[in-house]
Amino acid sequence: MTDNTVKGFIDDSTRARNTFPLSVDDLVNVVEKYRQRTYDEDIRYIDQNLKGMSGIAESLKTSYERGLIPTDFDQRNAQFGSNKKVPRKRTPFYRLFFGALDDFMLKLLLVCACVSIAIEVGFAEPGHRSHAWIEGTAIFIAVFVVAFVICLRNGKEEQVQFDNIVVGDVIKIKAGMNVPIDGVIIRSSGVAVNESAMTGESDELKKESLEICLHRKEEKEAEFALTKDPHKTSHDLPSPVLLSGTQITTGEGWFVVVMVGKYSCVGKILGKLEQRIETTPLQEKLEAIGTDVGKLGMYCAMLTIHVLFLRFFITRFIDRTFDFFGGERVMNKYGKFDGSLKDYCEEWLGYLIIGVAIVVVAVPEGLPLAVMISLAYSVKKMLMDQNFVKRLASCEIMGGANNICSDKTGTLTMNKMTVTNIWAGRDQQLKVQDPQFRWADYFNNDKHANLISEAICCNTSGSIREASATEQAMMNMMVKFGIDLEAKRKEKLPLDFIRFHFTSKRKRMSTITQNCGLTEHGYDRRIHMKGAAEIVLAACTYYLNQDGEKIPLHDEMKSNLLQIITQYASQALRTICIGYKDLNHGEGGPTHEDMDEAGVIRVIEKTGFTLIGILGIKDIIRPEVPHAVAQCQRAGITVRMVTGDNKITAMAIAKECKIIDDQFGITADSVMEGPEFYERMGGLICKTCKQDSPCNCDPKDVVEGVKNQTAFRQIHQHLRVLARSRPEDKYLLVTGLKELGDVVAVTGDGTNDAPALKKADVGFAMGITGTDVAKHAADIIVMDDNFASIVKACMWGRNIYDNIRKFLQFQLTVNIVALFTAFVGSVILKESPLQPVQLLWVNLIMDSIASVALSTEPPKIELLNRPPQGRDDYIISRKMVKHLICMSIYEIIIVYSIVFAGEHFFPEPEVKYRYTRKDIPYVFPGRVEDWDGTPLWSLYAEDFGASRHMSNVFNVFVILQIFNLINARKINDELNIFDNVFSNSTYCIIMFIIFGGQALIMEFGGRALKVSPYGLHWSHWIIAIILGFTTWGVNFFIKMVPDTWCPQFGKKKKNPMMEEPSALSLRRNRTQSFTLRQPSNVVKEGSGRQGSFK
């Protein structure tokens, strides 16, 4: 066996200064030996290495009778650590504030905005820039819940806070208490512990003192020698070790504390929860697209400014139309002669403003808002699907999840033991989903039914709520058959009834009842026995057939029954046999004289019983799980089950859930046990120092990885079930999958699951059965503990991703057309056809409102019929590129057709608005000058404001975007763009708001919004709407274009943590409250947590 003794927590110099003989390593190994036990490793370690309980007391300078004397607590804390939690260091507000302002693009926009205001060319209200400020910062208030335990100090029992417990303290055990630290039992009475939160073990485990454990070991060794059975398991012997984070279910006693703080089981887990910030796949993709678009806008702005200045100097200096210093008067753009320096500076500043407008158009300002709205909307809706989202980013991450590592108990199963199979003369399977059972469906006669109901009702203890899981299953079956448990017990059980309880040695439970006149051959009493199948069956000499007849149990029938028991076991069923025997008056009294030679089994329990039935009991899977798993498989998501159960049980449950099947092919790599998996992978390694994890590196620098990556690559494609899994096994699996670039979701409910939950891209904690530590570590809490709810989270995640892509396609189309219009118009026409204040409406109002419309599109189940997006896939797909290019080209053609030829087809019925072209029934040209330099609208601009011609350019541009907003609802070439359009009332309302807002601007905006003060004619609206309708037809034909004709942007992502905050990332910080990224916290691989679980 591999020596897994923990080493290296303290160095030699520290060891030399130790006050106590035992070191941290010595005490940590007490718990590690128990956690890795296969038989008796922890017992041997305490007995041999630590010299027993007396050796522990002597080394820790404590007394089991008087406890500690509070004089050396400082030395204990210095050597073994303190149980107090270290407060987390938080980033102060001023760092968030100034860090957010540290961005070149933002500074540029702020400076240009100030300049624009100074020269009174910015008409935007101050509220329009409110989005540029940090709206708030998260304020966390730590709430400390003070808990107490009873300690023995200086010979007296005292209440002590958890934080003040030290190594060597003697603590009282009480039923129901949560064990706060690791310890070793001193003395106990009937102590049973639920370790499911820490180890995943669903059965209650007995705890005894070291002396009793050693005595039981001697008995077991003698039993092994007698039976010559070499098979040993971890549960053959009780253990004296208590783990922190577990719960005492029954019993009382005292234990000595051997480890506290960061070295305890809970402390190690909590230490794994302190992680550095990792970027999500969507963050990386949005950062990449934001950077690309921002750079494009910057280059276009710089090019535009250069061309405008170049044109200015060419037309003014080379043509010698003025003397700059002499102030020669020339005709300006308004047709007035004014050649002062002030005019030239104003014109140059206008060039800069045009450049700033292009930058503003290019930066996708609505994108962060779209992300935030989509996440917030989804969080609200996901709560209806039983998913409580703690971290917004986890919603979108689930859209790319391609691996789910699921717990079994309570997630895939009901966490409720249920009788699923029954043999009562014949083998039958109960219809467990039926609310009620009928006796006639399973029993041929009343005698058999009455006997089995009597046996279960009378030979179980307490109510359903108080009983063990196995007894609960049996009593719930009776309730479904319509039996009143208490009434049956009152009828059959006398007040002085005799019961022989179940123990690990007896493996059976017996109760003596009255016959109430139903005697056979004069017997007036009856003993009912239930227990392990092979034990009870060995005591039976008769059985009841399906007709209720009592038949001698011959060897052939016994062999058939053993085959049924084996078959039940192969299906992961816990088998319970039920039998009865009629007794004479006085037979079977509660004395020790009728026991066997071992003093354990009573003579009347050894033979002569009649077998009533065999029950198969298991934790049944949730009915919706197989379908949910099938959905995941269709969606390209690999489901892996990680459980603490044994290999046979785990494999049976996995088959039932359809995680594995015969078609998949079950190999040695598809179903593995945790320790074997960990050993083959070689454990974890720190990639910084290349040493085994945990290492001595600064936690900030630790990047963990699988030591044997080659072996992991070979296994991970086949691995579906990890049985007998420990926390470090689950953590290693998640680490390895993330190293391969997978997006991993993990489910868990116990404290032991916390490291893997935190390590995963998305951690799901169970809301009903989950511990507080698991919920703290998780990103999403599943309120109904249902695996199907996790699949719904995947659907919502993909919907978020699609909604953001819809908005991207829409907004980038707007930006490309606006960018090209502003750039070309500025170069050719000396001014942009779209004025800065109009771009403000397009950019800050229309984009923001449109983000709400597209971000609130509900999901469809068809989202799960395609594979997830890869972590490195560029967010703009080929289909999106196709629509972006084609629709942008079409809209640019339409816009510039109106710019250069609108005066030939836009009617002007009112003669007074034709100006000098009274005989031409079309709008007057709104360009500054004609191709030959002849002034056009510049002659009227100062007196009449904007022209109807250019107002129509702006109106048509916006109408095209409104109609294209409907096209943007479908990004996968679906033909029906109106599918379920009215199911999203938000979308319909926003469409009305945008169209109504545009109508108000065009009719009443006037000079303030640079549109015609006389509004538009109704014919202009008809033309604009007709042109808008054409985008639907163009969109239809674009879908016919093969995707392969369009360029594919390569796998491209950017880690924002490697860069200074950009304008886009800054906005994300504001809108989504993402933590400010620090360059020192770069995570290239893994999560960077310190060490492994061990």
N, C-alpha and C positions, 0 to 999 in steps of 0.2 A: 504493500500500500504506500502511496505517495505521502511523504511527510509534509503536511500542510501547516506546520507550526508557524505562527506569526513571529517575525523577527523585524528588528530595525526601528521600533518606535522610539527608542532612546539610544543615545550614543554612549561611549565608554566614560567620558568625563561626567556625564549626568549620572550614570550608574554609580560612579565613585562617590558622589555627593548624597546618594540616597540615604534617608533616615531609616527606612524599613527594608528588611532583607529581600522581600519580594518586589520585583520590578513590574512596570506596566505590561511588558511582554508576557511575563509569567501569568498575570491575571487575565489578560486578553485571551490567552490560550485556553483558559477554562471554558470560556464561551465558544471559542472556535472548535475545540474538540467535541463539544456537544453538537454544534451545528453541522459538523461533518461526520458525526458518529455513524458507524455501520453496525455496531453492537454495544461496546462498553468503553470506548476510548476516553470519554469524559470521566468515568468512574476510575479508570486506571490512572489517569493523569493526576486527579486529585489525591488518590491514595498513595501513588508511588512518587510522583514528582513534588507534590506539595506536602507530603507527609500527613495526609488526612486532614480532618477538621481541626484537630489539635495543632497541627503544623500551620494551618491558615491563621488560627487565632493567635498563635505565638508570633508569627511573622508580621501580622498586621497590628499587633499589640492591642488586641481587643479581648473582651470577655463575653462569652455567650450568656452568662448569668447576670452580669451587671451592665453590659454595653460599654460604650466609650466614655472616657472622662474628657470633657471639652477643654483640653489644654494644648493639644498638638494639631488642631485642625488646619492651621496654616501650613505645617509641614506636610500633612496629607494632601492638601490641595496642590502644593508645589510639586510633589512627587507623582501623584496619580491624576491630577487635573481636577477642575471644579465642575460641578453639575450646573453652574449658571451658564445661560446662553449669552454669547457675545452679541451685543446689539449691532445691527447692520448699519453701515455707513451710507448716508444718502447724499445725493448730489445737491448742493445748495442752489437756490433759485437764481442767484446772480450768474452762476456758471451756465445754467440752462439758457438764460436770457442772452448773455453776450456770446455764447456759443452759437445760438441761433442766428445772430446778426453777422457772424463771421463767414460771409459768403459774397464773392465778387459780384455774381449776377444780381443778388438782392441789393447790394450797395449801389450798383449801376442803376437799377430801376428806381431806387429811392432818390438818388441824386437827380436823375432825369425828371422824376415827378416834381421835385422841388423847383427845378428850373422852369418846368412847364407852368407851374402855378405862378411863379414870379412874373412871367411874361403874359399871364392871363390867357393862355391858349388851352389850358386844361379845364374842361367844363364839368368834370366828374365831381359828384358830391363827396364830401370827406368819408361818408360811410362806405363808399365803394372800395376804399383801401383798408377797410377794417380787417379784411382777411389776411393782411400782411403782418398782423400782430399776433403774438402768442396769446391765445385766448385764455390760457390758464395753465397751471402746473399741478400735478397730482400731489396731494398732501396726505401722507399716511400716518395714522395714529396707531401706535402699537398698544394693544390691549393685553395686559398680562393677567392670566387667570391663575390665582394663587391656589395651589393644591397642597394637601398635607398628607403625611404618613405618620404612623406611630412608631417611634424609635425608643430603644432601651438605652438610656444614658445615665451613667452614674447610679445604676440600680433602680432607676425610675422610668416609667413610661411617659414620654413626652411627644406632643405633636410638633412635627418638624416640616418646614416647607421643602418641596422638592429641591429647590436651589441650594439648600443648606445641607443636603445629604453628602456624607464623605465616605471614602473607602474604609471598611471596618465597622460601619454602623450596623447594629442589629435591629432589623425591622420586622414588625408584626404582619403576618399574613391574615387577610380577611377575605371571605367569599365576596366576589363582585369587584374587588380592587383591581386597578390597572397597575401592573408592576412598573415602577418608574426607572429602575436601574437593574443592572445584572447582579445576580447573587447566587449563593449556594445555600440549600436548605440545611438548617441546623436540626430542627425537629418539626414534625408535621403530623396532622391527623386528617386523613382523607382528602389531601390536597389534589385537585385536578385543575389543569390549566388549558385554556384555549389559546393555541399558538398560531391560529390561522392568519392573524394579522402580520405575523413575522415570518412564518415558514410556509404558509399555504396549507399546512396540515389541518384537515377538517375534523379529525377525531380529537376528543379530549385526551390529554396525556396525564398520567399519574406522576406525582412527584413525591419522593421519599428522601429521608436523610441518607447520608453516605453509608452509614452502618447498615441500614436496612437494604440499600442497593447492593452492597457487598454480599449480604446474606442471600438475597434473591439470586445473585449471580452464581453462588455456590450451588443453590438448588437447581438452577437452570443447567449448569455444567453437568450435574449428576443426571439430570433428565436426558441431556444430549448423549451422555455415555451409555445410558440404558437403552434409548431408542435408536442409537447410532445414526441420528439425523444431524448432518453437519450444517444444515441451513440455518443461518442466524440473520436476524433482522434488527433494525434500529429500535423497534418497539418491543423487543423481547424483555427488556429490563427497564424499570423506571429510572429516572435520572434525578440527581439532586440539584441540577442547574436550572435557574430561573432566568428567562430572557426579558429584558426591558421591552415594553410595548405589548406584552401579552396580558391576558386577563385571568384572574383566579375565578374559577366557576364554582368550586365547592371546597370545603375544608378550611383549616386554620393552622397556624404554626408560626415559626420564626425563621428568618434567613439572614445571612451575613452579606453585606455589600462587597463585591469584589471589583466592580468597575463603574465609573461614573463619567458624565460629560461626553467628550468627543470620542472616547474609546469604547463606550457602551454601544450596544446594538443600535438603539435609537439614535445615539449621538453620531454614529458613522453615517446613518441614513440622512439625518438632518444636514450633515456636512456635505453630502452629495447634492443637496438641494440648492446650495449656494453656487450659482452658475454665472458665467459671463454671457453677455448678450449675443445671440446669434441672429443673423438676418434670415428672413423667410425667403423661399424661392420667389414669391411675387414681389417682395421688396427689391430683390436683386434685378428682376426683369423690368420693373417699373423704373428703377434707377438707370438701367441701361437705355431704355427708350427715352426717358426724360433727358438724359445727357445727350443722346443723339439728336433729338429734336431741338434742344437748347443750342447745341453747337451749330446746327443748320440755320437757326434763326439768327445767331450771332454773325455767322459768315455772310448771310444775306444782308443783314443790317449794315455791316462794314462795307460790303460791296456797293450797296445802294448809296451810302454816304460818299464813298469815293467817286462813284460815277456822277453824282449830283455836283460835287465840288469841281470835278474835272469839266463837266459841262458848263458850269458857271464861268470858270476862267477862260475856257475856249471861246465862249460866246461874247464875253465882256472884254477880255484883254486882247485876244488875237484880232477881233473885229474892231478894236480900239473905239468902242462906242462910248467910253467914259474914261475919265482920268480919276483914279481912285482917290488920290490925295487932293486933287483939285476940286473934287466934288462935282464933276460934270453931271448934268441932269439927263437921265435916260428914262424911257418908259418902263415902268415896273409891271408886275403881273396884273395889276388892276387897270392898266391903260393910262396911269397918271405919270407925269414926269417928276421924279423925285430921286435924286442920286446921292443922298446924304449917307454918311457912314452908318448912321443908325439903321437905315433901310437895309444896307448890305448885311449888317450883323444880324438883323432880324431874319433875313432870308437864310443866312447860314445856320442860325439856331433852328429854323424850320426844318432844315435838312436833318439836323440831329434828332429833332422830335420825330420825324418820319422813321429814322433808324430805330428809335426807342419803340415806336409803335409796332414796327416789324418784330422786334424782340418780344414785345408783349404778346403779339399774335402767335408767335412760334412756341413760347413756353406753354405747355399744356396745364394751365392753372386749374382747370376743372377736374383734372385727373385725381389728385389727392382727395378732393371732395367726393368724387365718384366712389373711390375706394372706401372712404369713411362711411358714406351713406349706405353703400352696399353691405358693408360689415354690420353697421348698426341695425339696418333693416333685417338682415339675416339673423342676427342675435335674437331679436324680438320674436321672429317666426320660429327659430330653432327651439326656443323655450316651449312652444306649443308641441314640438316633436320630442319633448322630454330631454333636451340638451341645454344645460345651463352653462353659458360660455363665460369663462373668467377672463380670458385673454383674447382680444379681438382678432389678432393675427392668426390665431389657431383656426378660425373659420376658413380662411382662404387656403391655409396649408393643407387642410383635409381634401381640398380639390385635387391636389397632386399626390395624395397618399397612394402608394402602391404596395404597402405592407401593413398588415394589422396583426400585432402580437396580442392575442386575447387571452385573458384569464378564463378559467372554466367555471368555477363555482359562482353562481349568481348572475353570470353574464351569458354564457352559453346554456347553462342549466337554470332551473328554478330556485336552486338553493333550498330545496324542500324534498326530503326523502319521501318516496312514494312507492307503494306496492304496485308493481307493473305486471308480475307474473305470479300465478298460483297453480300449484298442483294439488288437486283434491280428487284423487282417483284418476284424473286426466290432466294433462298440461294445458293451461289456458293463459291467454294474455288479456289482462284487463284493459278496458277502454278508458284510460286514465283521464281523457278529456271530457268524458260524460259527467254531468253534474250529479247524477244519481245512478246507483247500480240496482239491478234487480236480481234477487236470489235465483230465480228460475233460469237466468241466463248462464249461471256458472255452477249451480248445484242441482242434482236430479231429485233430491229428497230433503225434507225438512230436518231430519235427524242430523245429517252432515252439516247443514247450515247452522243449526242450533249449537252443535258442539264447537264449531270454529268460532262462532260469535262469543260463546261462553268462555272459551280458552283465551281469546284476545282481551275481552273486557275485564275478566277477573285476574289474569296473570300479567297485568300492566299496572304501573304505579302512578298515582297522581292524575292530574288533568292533562289534556293535550298540550297545553302551554308549558307545563312543568316537566313533561316527560322527555326522555332522550329522543334523538332524531329517529332511531329505528322504531321505538314505541309510538312516536307520533304518526309515522307512516301506517302502522297497523291500526291505530285508533281512528285515523282519518278514513281508512277503508271502511271501518264499521259504521262511521257516521254516514258515509255515502250509501251504505246498505240500509240506512234508516234505523240503526240501532241506537237506543238511548243508553250511553255508557253507564251513567250513574244508576239508572233504574235496574240495569242488568246486574250491576255489582250489589245493589241492595238485596236483590232476589237471591243471589248465589253466595255472597260472602257473609259468613257470620261475623259478629263483632270481634270474636277472638280468633279470627282466621290466622293460619300459619303461612309464612312466606319465607322462602330461602332465596336471598337476593343473588343477582348476577355479580360475579367477580372475574378477574382475569384468569384466575386459576380454575374456577368452576366452569366458566363458559356456558352457563345455563342459569335459568331462573325458574323457580317452581312455586306454586301456590296451591294450598289445600282448601277445597271449597265443600259446600254441602251439595248433596245430590237432590234434595227437595223432592223425594219420592221417585225420582227417575233412576231407581237402583237396578243393578244387575246382580243376580245371585246373592241378594241380601246385603250388598255393600251400601253403606250410608254416607260415604265421603269419597271425594275424587281429588286427585292431584293433577294439575295441569303443568306442563313443562314446555318451555321454549328455549331455544339457544342455537349454538353453532350446528350447522346441518349434520356434520359427521358425528358429533357428540350425541345429539338426540336420536339420530337414526340408529346408532349403536345400541341405544337403550330400548328400542322398539322390537317387539316380537309379533305384532299384528299391525295391520293397516286397514283403513276404510277405503273400499273401492268407490267408484263413481255412483253406485246405487246405495251407498251408506252401509254396506255389509262389512262385518269384521272378518278379515281374512288373515290367516297365518302369513307372516313375512318370511318367505323362503329366500334362498340365496340368489336365485335368478331375479326375483323382484327387487331385492336389495341392490343388485348390480344395476338394474335399470334406473332405480332411483338415484344411485350415485352418478350415473351418466347425466341425469337431468340436473343434478347439483353442479356437475362440471360444466354443463352447457350454460347454466345460469352464470357461473363464475366467468366464463369466457365472454359473456355479454356485460361484464362489469356490474353484475347484480350481487348484492349482499344477501346470502341465503339464510333463511331462518326456518327451522323445522318446529312444528307444533305437535305435541302428543299429550295423551292423557292416560291415567290408570285409576281404576276404582279401588278404594281402600276399605278395610274393615274398621270398625269403630275403635279408636285409640291408636290405630297404626299410623306411623309417621309423625309422632310427637316431636316437639322442638327440644330434644335432648341430644347430648353429644354421644350417647351410647350407640345410636344407630348410624354413626358415620363410618366410613371405610378406614383402612389402616393409615391413610395419609391425613385423616382428619379434615377432609375437604368436601367429599361427596357423600351424601347420605345413601344408605343402603337401598332405600325405597326408590331412589332416582336412577338406579343402575340398570334395571331390566323390568320387563313386563308391561311396557307402554304400548299404546296403540297410536300409530301415526295418523293424525288428522289431515295434515297438509304441509306443503313446503311453499314458503313465500319468497319471491324474488323482489328485492327492494333496491332502489337506486334513486339518485338525484336526477330526475327526468330533465331532458333538454326542453328548452322553450319551444313551443310549436312553430314559431315563426323563424327559428334559427336556420334550419336547412335552406329555406328560401332566401334568407338574407345572405347566407354564405354563397349560394349560387349566384346571387346578384353581384356580389363582390368579385367572383371569378369571371363573370361576364364583363365586369368593369375593369378587368386587368389588375385586380387587387389580390395579392396572395394573403390568405388567412392562415396564421400559425397559432396553434394552441400551446400555451405555456402554463403548466399546472404542477402542483405539488403531489398529485396522485401518482400511483404506480403505473408502470408501463402498460399493463394489460387494461386497466381501467381507462387510462388516457386514450389508448388506441380504440377501444370500443366506443367511447364518447365521440372521438373524432370521426369515426365511420358514420355514426348516427347523425352527426352534424354535416356530413358530406365534405369535411375538410380533407379527408383521404378516402379513397375507395379502391376497388380492385382495378378499375381502369387506370387510375393514377399510378398504381404499382407501389406496393409497400416494400421498401428496402431498409437496410440497416441505417442509412442516412436519413430516411424520412421520419422515423420515430426513434428518438434518442433520449437517454437520461441525462439530467443536468450535469452531474459530476463527470460523466464520460465526455460530454460535449466540451466542458471547460478544459479538461485535460488535453483533448485533441487540439484545441485551439491554442493551448499554451498560456492561457490567461491574457491579461492586458499588459500593454507596454506603454511607457511614456515616450512619445516621439520627440520630445525635447532633449532628454538626456539619454534615451535609448536604454533605460533601465526598466525592470519590472515595476508595474504600478501596484501599490502606492510607492512613490519615490520621495526624495528630499527636495524636489524642485519647488519653487514658489508656485502656489496654486494658480496664479494668473498665467503662468507659462506652461502649465501642463496641458498637453493635447494627447488624449488616450487613443489607442488603436489596438486591434487584435494582433497578438504576437505572431501567430502562424496564419498569415493572410492567404497563403496558397491553399491550406486546408479549408479555410472558411469559404473561399470561392468555390471549392468543389462541393461543399456540403450544403450551402445556403439555398441552392436551386432545388434541392430535394427535401430539405427539412420542413416538416409540417407540424410535428408534435414534439415538444420538449417536456418529458415527464420527470418526476422527482426534482423539479426545478427549484433552485435556491435563488436568492436575490442577485447574487453575482453572475449566475448563469443567464438570467434574463437581461441583466445590464450588459453583459458581453455580447449577447445576440443583437441587441439594439445598436450597440456601438459598431459592430461589424457591418450591419445593414446600412447604417448611415455612412460608413467609410466607402461603401460601394456606390454612394450617390442616391440611395433609395430614400424616399420620404416615408417615415415610419410613424405609425400610430400605435400606442400601447394602452391596454386597458388593465386596470387593477383595482383592488379594494383594500388591500392590507398595507400596513406600515412598511412591510418588506418590499412592496412594489414601488415605493416612492422614488428610489434612484432611477429605475427604468422609466417611470412616468416623466420625470424631469429630463432625462436624457433624450427621450423621444421628441420628434418634431411636434407631435400632439399627444398629450397624455389625457386619457379618459379615466376618471375615478367614478366609482359606483356611489350613487347618492343615498341608497338605502343601507347597504352593507359596508360602505367604505369608511375607513378610519379618517380622523381629522388630518393626520399627516399625509395620507394619500390624497385627500381633497385639496390640501394646501399645495401639493406638488403638481397637481393636474392642471390642465388648461381648460378642460370641459368636464362638467359633472353630469353623468347620465342619471337623470332623476328616477327612472324606472328600472335601472340595472339591466337593461335589455340590449342585446347585441343589435337588434334591428334598428334601434335608435342611433347607433354608431354608423350604420349604413346610410341613414338619413342625413347624418352630418356630412358624409362623403358627398352626397347629392347636393347639399347646400354649398359645400366648398366649391364644387365644380360650377354651380350656378353663379357664385360670386366671381369666379374666374371668367366665365363667359360674359357676365354683365359688364365687367371691366373691359373686356375685349370689345364688346359692342360699343361702349362709350369711346374707347380708343379709336375704333374705326370711324365713328361719327366725328369725333373732335379733330382727328388728324386730317380728315377730308376738309372740314371747315378751315383748319389752319393752313393747309397746303394752298387751297384756293385763295384765302385771304392774303397769305404770304406772297403768292405769285402776283395777285392783283395789286397789292401795295408796292411791290418791287418794280414790276414792269410799268405800272402807272406813274410811279415817281420818276423813273428814268425817261420815259417817252413823253409823258404829259406834264412833267414838272411837279405834279402833285398826285397823291394817291386818290383813286376814285372812291375809296373808303376812308373817310376822315377818322382821325384818332378817337373822337368821341363816339363815332359809330362802332368802331372796333371795341370800344369799351362795352357797349351793349352786347355785341356778339360774344366777346370774350368772358366778361364777368357776369352777365345776366343770362344770356342764352345757354352758354356752356354749363353754367352752374345748375340751372333749372333742368337742362337736358340730362345732366348727371343723375338727378333725382329720378327722372322718368326711366332711364335705362338701368339704373341700379336697383330698382324695385321690381324688376321682372321676376315672377315666381318660377321655381324650378319645375322641371318635368322629369318623369321617371326615365325617359329616354337618355338622360345624361349618363346613366349607368350602363349604357350599351356601348361605350367606347373606352379605350384605355386612358389612363390619366396622363396629364401633361408631364413631360420629363422636367427634372430640376433645371436642366441646362437649355431647354427649348426656348427659342426666342418667342416672346409673347405675341408678335405679329406673324401670323401664319401665311402660307401662300394664298389662301382664299382671301384673307384680309388685304394682302398686297394687291391682289387682282382688283378688288373693289376700290381700294384707295386710289390706284393709278387711273383706272378707267373712269370712275365717277368724278375724280378731280379734273381730268382732262375735259370731260363733258361740261362740267360747271364752268371751267375757265373759258371754254369756247362760248358758252352762253353769255357770261358776264362781259367778255370783251367784244362780243358781237353787239351788245347793247352800248358799250362804251364808244365804239368807233362807228356804229351804224344805227344806233337807236333813233337818231333824228329822221330815219327813213321809214320806220314802221310803228313807232309809238305815237298814236294820234294826239292831237292837241285841239279839241273842239272849240276852246275859248280863244278868240282871236287876239285878245290883249296879252296873252301869254306867249304869242308867237314872236313878239318884239319886231325886229326888222324884217322877219320873213312872214309877212301877213298872208301871202298867197299860198304858203306851204302848210298843209293841214297836219303837220307833225311837230313834235316838241323842238324847241330851240336847242342847238348843240350846247352841252354843258361843259365841254372841254375848255381849258384856259385859252388855247390858241389852236389854230388849224395847222395842217401839215406844213404849210408854207410860212408859218409864223404869224399869220393874220390873227389879231386878237378876236376871240369869240365871247365866251361868257365872262371873261375878265372885264368887259365893258359894263356888265350889269351886276357883277357879284356884290360890289359894295352897296348898291342901292336895293337890290332885290334878294340878297342871300343866295341860298343854293338853288340850282336849277331843277326843274322837274325831270330833266334828262338824267342827271346824276342821282337824283332821288330814286328814280326807277332802277338804276344800277344797284343801289343799296337794297331796295325792296326785293328785287328779283333774287339777289344773292341770299337774303334771309329766307325767302319763301322756298328756294331750292333746299336750304338746310332743314327747314321744317318738314318737307316731304321726304328728305333723305333720312330724317330721324325715324320714320316708319320703316324704311329699308334696313336701318341699323338694328332692328329687333331680331333679325335673323342673320347669323354670320357663318352658317354652314351650308349655304346655298339652298336652304329650304325655299320652295316655290311660293308657299302661302305666307306672305308677310303680315297678313291680318289675323293669323291664327291666335285665338284667345286674346285679342287686343283689348276687348271690353272686360276681360276678367281682371285686368289691372286698372283699377279706377284712378290710381295716382297718375298713371301714364296719360290717361284720357284728359284728366284735369290739367295736367301740365301742357299738353298740346294746345288746349284752349287758352291757357295763360300766355304761352309764347305767341300764338297767333294774335290774340287780343292786344298784347303788349306792342307787337309790331304795328298793328293798325293804329294804335294811339300815337306811337312815335311818328308815323308817317303823316298823320292828319293834324297833329297838334304839337309836334316837336319843334318845328320852325327853326329859327336861327340857332337856338340853343343846342340842337342835335344835328345841325348842318343839313337839314332837309328843307324842301320847298315850303315856305310859309303858307302857301296856298293849298297844300295837300296834293293828293293825286286824284285823277279822274277815275270813275268806276271802270272805264275801259282798261286803264293801266292795271287795275287789280285783276281783271279777267285774264289779261295776257300773262301776268306774273303767276297766277294759279295754274293756267294751262301749262306754262313752262315747268311748274312744280310737278304736275302730273307726269310729265315726260320722264322724270327721274325714275318712276316705277317701271316704265317700259325699258329704259336703259338698264336698270338693275336686273330685270328679267334676262336680257340678252347677255349681260356680263356673266351671269351664272352658267351660261352655255360655254363660256371660254374655258378650256382645260387649265387646271391649276398648274400643270407643268410648264405652261408658257410664261409663267410669272417667276421672277427671281425669288429664291428662298434665302432669307437672312440666316446665316449660320448660327450654330449654337453659340449663344452670346449672352453672357451675364456679367454683372459687375457687383462686387462686394462693396456696398456703401461704407462699410466700416473701415475700408482701406483708404477712403477718400475724405477730403474735407466736405462738410455738409454743402449740398447744392441747393438751389432754389426749390427743386422738387422735393428733396428729402426734408428740407426745412418745413415745407408745408405739411408733409406727412407727419412730422413731429407735432405740429400744431393740431392737426385734425384728428389724428389717431392716438395721440399721447404716447407715441413710441419714445422709448428712452433715448436721450442724446447719445450718439455713438462716440466712443472714444478710441483713438487710434491704438492705444495700448491694449485694448481688449479684442484685438483681431482674432477671429477664430477661423482657421483655414480648414481644419479637419476636426471632426468630433465635437465634443462640447466643452472640453477643457476643464472638466471637473477634476478634483484632486483624487487620484487613486481609484482603486476598485472598491467594491463593497467590503472586501475582507479587511 
